[in-house]
Amino acid sequence: MKDLREAPPKKLSGVEVVQLRDYLGGRVSVAGLGVVGHTEISGSDVIYLEMEDGSSVIIRPSGTEPKIKVYVLARGATSPECADKVEKYSAAATELLK
């Protein structure tokens, strides 16, 4: 998580990360602008990436196991389109966390 905070991705699977919310430090960053605000809560070890296509990727450590969990909230016109995005972003996040 520390490495991810120090060098957050600008893109995942070729899609721009337009906003990053770091709930540990309570910062909201926008691509090209830097820190622009604060999250409504802070202190949680969670990074929330908002993608250019309206999807989101949420990354946090497990509370009970030594692993990182990734949640993908896909936005698309159809269920198959969303399923493709979930697969694409999940694979990108797995590579990012290696």
Secondary structure, DSSP 8 states (H G I E B T S, - for coil): -HHHHHS--SEETTEEEEEEEETTTTEEEETTTEEEEE-SS--S--EEEEETTS-EEEEEE-SSSSSEEEEEE---SSHHHHHHHHHHHHHHHHHHT-
